[in-house]
């Protein structure tokens, strides 16, 4: 658990994660900026965590903006268990083929 995007980056320096859920509107460093930074630091898809955007922004174009920033997936809030389960299954498929 991280309180902001800067803490997310620090956590990734300490240990590897398979999946990172990034709130788009985090303080200090937002989720989109954090995703861009993670992509720069981990250019190899095999070692980069799967990035899932979490956002209350569910207007047309919001999903595309998240994906353009480097997110691998997108979930609108409030998060529903079936949607989270599906997103984690997509991440698992990417990791394990």
C-alpha positions in Angstrom: 0.0 0.0 0.0 1.4 3.4 -1.0 -0.1 6.8 -0.2 1.2 8.5 -3.4 2.9 7.8 -6.7 6.4 8.6 -5.2 5.9 5.9 -2.7 4.9 3.5 -5.4 8.2 4.1 -7.2 10.1 3.6 -4.0 8.3 0.4 -3.3 9.2 -0.9 -6.8 12.9 -0.1 -6.0 12.7 -2.3 -2.9 11.0 -5.3 -4.4 9.4 -6.7 -7.6 5.6 -6.8 -8.0 3.6 -8.7 -10.6 0.7 -6.2 -10.6 0.4 -2.6 -9.4 -2.9 -0.9 -9.0 -2.4 2.9 -9.6 -5.0 5.4 -8.6 -5.0 8.1 -11.3 -5.5 10.9 -8.7 -2.8 10.2 -6.1 -1.1 13.1 -4.4 2.6 14.1 -5.0 2.8 12.0 -8.2 -0.4 11.0 -9.9 -1.0 7.5 -11.4 -0.5 8.6 -15.0 2.9 10.2 -14.1 3.8 7.1 -12.1 2.9 4.8 -15.0 5.1 6.8 -17.3 8.0 6.7 -14.9 7.6 2.9 -14.3 7.6 2.4 -18.1 10.9 4.4 -18.4 12.5 2.5 -15.5 11.3 -0.9 -16.6 11.3 -1.0 -20.4 11.4 -4.8 -20.6 7.9 -6.1 -20.4 9.1 -9.3 -18.8 10.4 -7.5 -15.8 7.8 -4.6 -15.6 4.8 -5.0 -13.4 1.3 -5.1 -15.0 -0.2 -1.6 -14.4 -3.9 -1.3 -13.7 -5.4 2.2 -13.5 -8.0 2.9 -10.9 -10.1 6.0 -11.5 -13.5 7.6 -10.9 -13.0 9.2 -14.3 -15.1 7.1 -16.6 -15.9 9.5 -19.3 -15.2 8.8 -23.0 -11.5 9.0 -23.6 -10.4 8.4 -20.0 -9.6 4.7 -20.7 -7.5 5.7 -23.7 -5.7 8.4 -21.8 -4.7 5.8 -19.1 -3.5 3.3 -21.7 -1.6 6.1 -23.6 0.2 6.9 -20.3 1.4 3.4 -20.0 -1.3 1.5 -18.1 -1.9 -2.0 -19.1 -5.5 -2.1 -17.9 -8.2 0.2 -16.6 -10.9 -0.1 -13.8 -13.5 2.5 -13.0 -14.5 3.2 -9.4 -16.2 1.9 -7.5 -14.3 -1.3 -8.2 -16.5 -4.3 -8.7 -15.1 -7.7 -7.8 -15.9 -9.4 -11.2 -14.1 -6.5 -13.0 -11.0 -6.8 -10.7 -11.0 -10.5 -11.1 -11.0 -10.2 -14.9 -8.2 -7.6 -14.8 -6.1 -9.8 -12.6 -6.8 -12.8 -15.0 -5.6 -10.7 -17.9 -2.4 -9.9 -15.9 -1.9 -13.5 -15.1 -2.3 -14.5 -18.8 0.4 -12.0 -19.7 2.7 -13.3 -17.1 2.1 -17.0 -17.6 1.0 -17.2 -21.2 
